[in-house]
Amino acid sequence: MKKIYTCLFWIGLLSITACTKDFEAINTNPNESNTLDPKLQFSYVLNRAASERDDQWRGNLIYCSQWAQQLSGNWQVDRYITANEDWLSSWWNNSYLRVGKDLFDIIEQTEEGSNLNSMAKIFKVFFFQRLTDMHGDIPYSEANQGGVFPKPQFDRQQNIYNAFIADLRRAVQDLSETKEAVGSADIIYNGDVEKWKKFGNSLLLRIALRISNVNPDLAAELAQEAIGRGVMTSNDDIAYVYFSGSEADGPNANGLAEVFQDFGVAGHAFRYSDEFVNLILNNDDPREFNFMETYKNDGSVDNSVGAGNHIGRPNGIDPGNDDFVFAQPRTEVMVAYNAPAIYMSFAEVEFLRAEAIVLNWITGDAKAAYESGVFAACKHLSLYPNAQEITDNKIFNYLTENGVAYKESKAIALINTQKWIALIFDGFEAYANYRRSGFPDITPGFSDGESNGEIPRRLRYPNGEQVGNAENYAAAVARLDGGDVITSRMWWDVE
């Protein structure tokens, strides 16, 4: 069982990273956090990346999950409007000020090649891939070093990815059971270096597919390397954080769940998208019971809406509709305070492996890998509280559905559509993979917004960058094909 620290510990640790909107404060730690025990910082980072409500709300849910059209809601962003600067800048600022700064400190304070140093490097790749995949070029090589680089340059995304590859290769190679144990400070794997190696190699496989359209030769090389060194092989390898749910907010609760739970029966204006609901219902997906429920405005279950009858909310419709006719996540299962935060699943790895086989990068049975991914995605719901077990027979039947059964001619579409479902509540990855693969085949929402009615390709930079880091901001914007707008494509996102 994964362990979590008490509130008293976390309150004390959180006090060293006060929030600020000042640009240079993002790059400067005024309270000298390098005096902290790096193991405690590591525990904090692994938890903080999933327990902070605002990060999940203003990064994962408002932008990525709605633009991937897994969710819909009464938000400007669902109508492709990004005018709210507070929402837009929140995840960027917190990424650098909190998680980014602590990761930089851990890596600086620990011995090069030590297990803790290597684990921190792997998690840094995981975390900053989310940020660059949202915006494009970002401060990376000079970030979180305010004393040296108060106004850091925006690294080209291609260079950032090259750094990711180098760090993953080195970190996986350096991990060893003969070195000092990290133990319970690692709240993901309890210090198991073999599982961290699998996590690192699985991230390398994710990177391979991400760059597949812009550098297929390197992508194939990386896929072969990742598979050869060993990726996740079962649901026992899932990288996730367990939450006790003993308090409604804070480090003992899933931050994404807090968004749904803390604001009462309205679910904070989020509903499942009609794209998601229709895909579940049209194929008799056995996950429907765990995924969704329709609630009344008093919070009780609407018993008139049974299995197969849920309705999804169309993206981009005007606010003010009766949102209680639309399906929500089951509050006691998918968005309970003690729901896990899955950073990377075995199911995703199997879908990545299946696509790599289809592309002839590696050998293997693509159909078997695809079906293994579906099985894993259904079975890992057992990590959620109160989830109903999905039997093997139900999954076998699901795999015979016309929209699910493996067909070689539709392999890429099937693989990435099932990945999109498996990535529910990981909007960061769902949105990135949709832009990369083009699947599932979703229709833009009912609003032109800032994108002329097209699904956005990136999130704009916060306005604070134009003021506090103007020269480097301008250089980054000049490299975008359409400027700092939500329709510009980043390096790996090609037609």
C-alpha positions in Angstrom: 0.0 0.0 0.0 1.3 3.4 -0.9 1.8 5.6 2.1 1.1 9.3 2.6 2.4 11.8 5.1 0.2 13.5 7.7 -1.3 16.9 7.4 0.9 18.4 10.0 4.0 17.4 8.0 2.6 18.7 4.8 1.4 22.0 6.2 5.0 22.6 7.5 6.5 21.7 4.2 4.0 23.7 2.1 4.8 26.8 4.1 8.2 27.0 2.3 6.6 27.5 -1.1 4.3 30.5 -0.8 2.4 31.4 -4.0 3.1 34.6 -5.9 2.3 36.1 -9.3 5.6 37.9 -9.6 7.6 36.5 -12.5 11.1 36.5 -10.8 9.6 34.8 -7.7 8.8 31.8 -10.0 12.5 31.4 -10.5 13.6 32.2 -7.0 13.1 30.4 -3.7 13.3 33.1 -1.0 13.2 30.7 1.9 16.2 28.5 0.9 14.5 25.2 0.4 17.8 23.6 -0.2 18.1 23.1 3.6 15.3 20.5 3.4 15.9 16.8 3.4 15.7 15.8 -0.3 13.7 12.7 0.6 11.0 14.8 2.2 11.0 17.1 -0.8 10.6 14.0 -3.1 7.6 12.8 -1.1 6.1 16.3 -1.3 6.7 16.5 -5.1 5.1 13.2 -5.9 2.1 14.1 -3.8 1.9 17.7 -4.8 1.7 17.0 -8.5 -1.7 15.3 -7.9 -3.1 16.7 -4.7 -3.3 20.4 -5.4 -6.9 21.3 -6.4 -6.1 24.4 -8.4 -3.5 22.6 -10.5 -5.9 19.9 -11.5 -8.8 22.3 -12.0 -6.9 24.9 -14.1 -4.5 22.6 -15.9 -6.0 19.2 -16.3 -9.8 19.8 -16.3 -10.5 23.3 -17.6 -8.2 23.2 -20.6 -6.9 19.7 -21.4 -9.9 17.5 -20.6 -12.3 19.8 -22.3 -10.2 20.4 -25.4 -9.7 16.6 -25.6 -13.5 16.5 -25.3 -13.6 13.9 -22.6 -15.4 16.5 -20.4 -17.6 19.5 -21.1 -18.7 22.3 -18.8 -20.0 25.8 -18.2 -16.6 27.4 -18.7 -15.3 29.9 -21.3 -12.6 27.5 -22.2 -15.1 24.9 -23.4 -16.1 27.5 -25.9 -12.4 28.1 -26.9 -12.1 31.3 -25.0 -8.9 31.9 -22.9 -9.5 35.4 -21.7 -9.4 34.6 -18.0 -5.8 35.2 -17.1 -6.1 33.8 -13.6 -7.1 30.4 -15.0 -4.6 30.5 -17.8 -1.5 31.4 -15.7 -2.3 29.3 -12.6 -0.8 25.9 -13.7 2.2 27.5 -15.4 3.1 29.5 -12.3 2.5 26.7 -9.9 4.5 24.3 -12.0 7.6 26.4 -11.8 7.2 27.8 -8.3 6.4 24.5 -6.6 7.0 21.2 -8.2 9.6 22.4 -10.7 11.6 24.2 -8.0 11.6 21.3 -5.6 12.6 18.9 -8.4 15.5 21.2 -9.3 16.6 21.3 -5.7 16.4 17.5 -5.2 18.6 16.9 -8.3 21.1 19.6 -7.3 21.4 18.4 -3.7 21.7 14.7 -4.3 24.7 12.8 -5.7 24.7 12.4 -9.4 23.6 8.8 -10.2 22.1 8.1 -6.8 18.7 6.4 -6.7 17.0 9.5 -5.4 18.7 11.7 -8.0 17.7 9.3 -10.8 14.0 9.0 -9.6 13.8 12.8 -9.4 15.1 13.1 -13.0 12.5 10.6 -14.3 9.7 12.4 -12.5 11.0 15.8 -13.8 10.7 14.4 -17.4 7.1 13.2 -16.6 6.1 16.5 -15.1 7.7 19.0 -17.6 6.5 17.0 -20.6 3.0 18.0 -19.5 4.0 21.7 -19.5 5.8 21.8 -22.8 3.0 19.8 -24.4 0.5 22.4 -23.3 2.4 25.5 -24.5 5.3 24.5 -26.8 8.7 26.2 -26.1 9.1 26.8 -22.4 11.9 27.8 -20.0 13.6 24.6 -19.1 17.5 24.6 -19.1 17.5 27.9 -17.2 14.3 27.5 -15.2 14.2 27.6 -11.4 17.6 29.2 -11.2 16.6 32.7 -10.3 20.0 33.7 -8.9 21.7 32.9 -12.2 18.9 33.3 -14.7 16.2 35.7 -13.4 14.8 35.9 -16.9 15.2 32.4 -18.4 15.2 31.7 -22.1 12.4 29.6 -23.7 14.1 26.4 -24.9 12.9 25.1 -28.2 10.6 22.1 -27.7 12.8 19.9 -29.8 15.8 20.6 -27.5 13.6 20.0 -24.4 12.7 16.6 -25.8 16.3 15.8 -26.5 17.0 16.6 -22.9 14.2 14.4 -21.8 15.7 11.5 -23.7 19.1 12.0 -22.3 17.8 12.3 -18.8 15.7 9.1 -19.0 18.5 7.1 -20.5 21.0 8.2 -17.8 18.5 7.8 -14.9 17.4 4.3 -15.9 21.0 3.3 -16.3 22.0 4.7 -12.9 19.2 3.1 -10.9 20.6 0.2 -8.8 19.5 -1.9 -5.8 23.1 -1.7 -4.6 22.8 2.0 -3.9 21.2 3.8 -1.0 17.5 3.0 -0.7 14.9 5.7 -1.0 12.3 3.6 0.8 9.0 5.1 2.0 10.0 8.6 0.8 8.9 7.2 -2.6 5.1 7.2 -2.3 4.7 5.7 -5.8 6.8 2.5 -5.7 8.2 2.5 -2.1 11.8 2.7 -3.5 11.5 -0.2 -5.9 14.2 0.6 -8.5 13.0 -2.0 -11.0 9.6 -0.4 -11.1 11.2 3.0 -11.6 13.2 1.6 -14.5 10.0 0.4 -16.1 8.4 3.8 -15.5 11.4 5.6 -17.1 11.4 3.2 -20.1 7.7 3.6 -20.5 8.0 7.4 -20.6 10.7 6.9 -23.3 8.2 4.9 -25.2 5.6 7.6 -24.8 8.1 10.1 -26.1 8.8 7.9 -29.1 5.2 8.0 -30.1 4.9 11.7 -29.4 7.6 12.5 -31.9 6.5 9.9 -34.4 5.2 12.4 -37.0 8.2 14.8 -36.8 11.2 12.4 -36.4 10.1 8.8 -37.2 13.6 7.4 -37.4 14.5 8.6 -33.9 11.0 7.5 -32.7 11.6 4.0 -33.9 15.0 3.9 -32.3 13.6 5.0 -28.9 10.7 2.5 -29.1 13.1 -0.3 -29.7 15.3 0.9 -26.8 12.5 1.3 -24.4 11.0 -2.1 -25.1 14.4 -3.7 -25.0 15.2 -2.3 -21.6 11.9 -3.1 -20.2 8.6 -1.2 -19.9 5.6 -1.9 -17.6 4.4 -5.5 -17.9 1.3 -5.5 -15.7 -1.1 -3.4 -13.6 1.3 -4.0 -10.7 3.6 -1.5 -12.4 1.2 1.4 -12.6 2.7 4.7 -11.5 0.1 6.2 -9.2 -0.4 7.9 -5.9 -2.7 6.6 -3.2 -4.8 9.0 -1.1 -6.3 8.1 2.2 -9.2 10.6 1.8 -9.0 11.2 5.5 -9.5 14.9 5.0 -11.6 16.6 2.4 -8.8 18.8 1.1 -5.1 18.9 1.2 -2.4 16.2 0.7 -4.6 13.4 1.8 -7.1 13.9 -0.9 -7.0 13.6 -4.7 -6.9 17.2 -6.0 -9.0 16.4 -9.1 -11.6 14.9 -6.8 -11.7 18.0 -4.7 -12.8 20.0 -7.8 -15.8 17.8 -8.2 -16.6 17.3 -4.5 -15.8 20.7 -2.9 -18.4 22.7 -4.8 -21.5 20.6 -4.0 -23.9 18.7 -6.3 -23.1 20.8 -9.4 -19.8 19.0 -9.8 -18.3 22.4 -10.4 -20.0 22.6 -13.8 -18.1 19.7 -15.3 -20.0 16.9 -17.1 -18.9 14.1 -19.4 -18.8 15.2 -23.0 -21.3 13.7 -25.4 -18.3 12.4 -27.4 -17.2 10.4 -24.4 -20.7 9.2 -23.3 -21.7 8.2 -26.8 -18.5 6.1 -27.3 -19.2 4.3 -24.0 -22.8 3.6 -24.7 -22.6 2.7 -28.4 -20.2 -0.1 -27.7 -21.8 -1.4 -24.4 -18.6 -0.5 -22.6 -18.6 -2.5 -19.2 -17.0 0.6 -17.5 -20.2 2.6 -17.8 -21.4 1.7 -14.3 -18.1 2.8 -12.7 -17.6 5.8 -14.9 -20.9 7.7 -14.7 -24.1 8.6 -13.0 -26.8 11.1 -13.6 -27.7 13.2 -10.5 -30.6 15.4 -9.6 -30.1 19.0 -8.4 -30.4 17.8 -4.8 -27.5 15.4 -5.2 -29.5 12.2 -5.3 -29.2 9.7 -8.1 -31.7 10.1 -11.0 -33.0 6.6 -11.0 -35.0 7.2 -14.2 -31.6 7.2 -16.1 -30.4 3.6 -16.2 -27.5 1.9 -18.0 -27.3 2.8 -21.6 -29.4 5.9 -21.2 -26.9 8.5 -20.0 -26.6 11.8 -21.9 -23.4 13.6 -22.5 -23.1 17.4 -22.6 -22.1 18.7 -26.0 -18.9 20.8 -26.0 -19.3 24.5 -26.6 -23.0 24.9 -25.9 -24.1 28.1 -24.1 -24.1 28.0 -20.3 -27.4 28.0 -18.5 -28.7 24.7 -19.8 -30.1 22.2 -17.3 -26.8 20.5 -16.7 -28.4 17.9 -14.4 -29.7 16.0 -17.4 -26.1 15.2 -18.3 -23.9 12.4 -16.9 -21.3 13.1 -14.2 -18.5 11.0 -12.9 -19.7 8.7 -10.1 -18.8 10.7 -7.0 -18.2 7.7 -4.8 -15.9 6.0 -7.4 -14.1 8.0 -10.0 -13.9 11.3 -8.1 -13.9 10.2 -4.5 -11.4 12.0 -2.2 -9.5 8.7 -2.0 -9.5 8.0 -5.7 -6.0 7.3 -7.0 -4.0 9.7 -9.2 -2.7 7.6 -12.1 0.4 9.2 -13.5 1.0 6.4 -16.1 -0.8 3.1 -16.5 0.1 -0.3 -17.9 -2.9 0.1 -20.2 -1.3 3.2 -21.9 2.0 1.3 -22.3 0.2 -1.6 -24.0 -1.5 0.8 -26.4 1.9 2.5 -27.1 3.4 -0.9 -27.7 0.6 -1.9 -30.0 1.0 1.2 -32.2 4.8 0.7 -32.3 4.1 -2.8 -33.7 1.7 -1.5 -36.3 4.4 1.0 -37.4 6.9 -1.9 -37.7 9.2 -0.4 -35.1 9.2 -3.5 -33.0 8.1 -7.1 -33.4 5.0 -8.5 -31.8 1.3 -9.1 -32.1 -0.4 -5.7 -32.4 -3.9 -7.3 -31.8 -2.8 -9.0 -28.6 -1.1 -5.8 -27.3 -4.3 -3.8 -28.1 -6.6 -6.3 -26.3 -4.2 -6.4 -23.4 -4.5 -2.7 -23.1 -8.3 -2.8 -23.1 -8.1 -5.5 -20.4 -5.7 -3.5 -18.3 -7.8 -0.4 -18.6 -10.9 -2.1 -17.4 -9.1 -3.9 -14.6 -7.2 -1.0 -13.2 -10.5 0.6 -12.2 -10.2 -1.8 -9.2 -7.8 0.8 -7.8 -10.8 3.2 -7.3 -12.9 3.0 -4.2 -16.3 1.2 -4.4 -15.6 0.2 -8.0 -17.6 -2.7 -9.4 -15.4 -5.6 -10.6 -15.4 -6.0 -14.4 -15.2 -9.7 -15.2 -13.1 -11.2 -17.9 -16.2 -12.3 -19.8 -17.6 -8.8 -19.9 -14.3 -7.6 -21.4 -14.2 -10.4 -23.9 -17.7 -9.5 -25.0 -16.7 -5.8 -25.2 -13.8 -6.7 -27.5 -16.3 -8.2 -30.0 -18.3 -5.0 -30.3 -18.1 -3.5 -33.9 -16.5 -0.3 -32.7 -14.0 -2.1 -30.5 -13.0 -5.4 -32.3 -9.5 -5.2 -33.7 -9.3 -4.6 -37.4 -5.9 -4.2 -39.0 -7.2 -1.6 -41.4 -8.3 0.6 -38.5 -5.6 -0.3 -36.0 -4.2 3.2 -35.3 -7.7 4.6 -34.8 -8.8 1.8 -32.5 -5.6 1.9 -30.4 -5.8 5.6 -29.8 -9.5 5.7 -29.2 -9.2 3.1 -26.5 -6.2 5.0 -25.1 -8.4 8.2 -25.0 -10.9 6.3 -22.9 -8.3 4.8 -20.6 -6.8 8.3 -20.0 -10.0 9.7 -18.5 -9.0 12.3 -15.8 -5.5 12.5 -17.3 -6.5 15.3 -19.6 -2.8 16.3 -20.0 -2.0 13.1 -21.9 -5.3 12.7 -23.6 -5.1 16.1 -25.2 -1.5 15.7 -26.3 -2.1 12.3 -27.8 -5.3 13.4 -29.6 -3.3 16.2 -31.3 -0.5 13.8 -32.2 -2.7 10.9 -33.5 -5.9 12.6 -34.6 -8.0 10.1 -32.7 -10.6 9.6 -31.6 -12.5 11.3 -34.4 -14.1 14.0 -32.5 -16.1 17.0 -33.8 -15.2 20.6 -32.6 -17.6 22.1 -30.1 -20.4 24.5 -30.9 -18.4 27.7 -30.6 -15.9 29.6 -32.8 -14.2 31.2 -29.8 -10.6 32.2 -30.6 -9.9 29.2 -32.9 -12.5 29.8 -35.6 -14.4 26.7 -34.4 -11.4 24.3 -34.5 -10.1 22.3 -31.5 -7.2 24.4 -30.1 -3.6 23.1 -30.7 -2.0 24.7 -27.6 -2.5 27.0 -24.6 -1.3 30.6 -24.8 1.5 31.8 -22.6 0.5 33.7 -19.4 0.5 37.5 -19.9 3.0 37.8 -17.1 5.7 36.5 -19.4 5.2 39.5 -21.8 6.0 41.8 -18.9 8.6 40.0 -16.8 10.5 38.2 -19.5 9.6 40.1 -22.6 12.7 39.5 -24.8 12.6 35.7 -24.3 8.9 35.6 -24.6 9.1 37.5 -28.0 11.7 35.0 -29.3 9.5 32.1 -28.4 6.4 33.6 -30.0 8.3 34.4 -33.2 8.9 30.7 -33.6 5.2 29.8 -33.5 3.6 29.6 -37.0 0.7 31.9 -36.0 2.0 33.7 -32.9 0.9 33.3 -29.4 -2.6 32.0 -30.2 -4.4 28.7 -29.5 -4.3 27.6 -33.1 -0.5 27.6 -33.5 1.1 24.2 -33.7 4.1 23.2 -31.7 7.2 21.3 -32.9 5.8 17.7 -32.7 2.3 18.7 -33.9 2.5 18.5 -37.6 -0.3 18.2 -40.2 
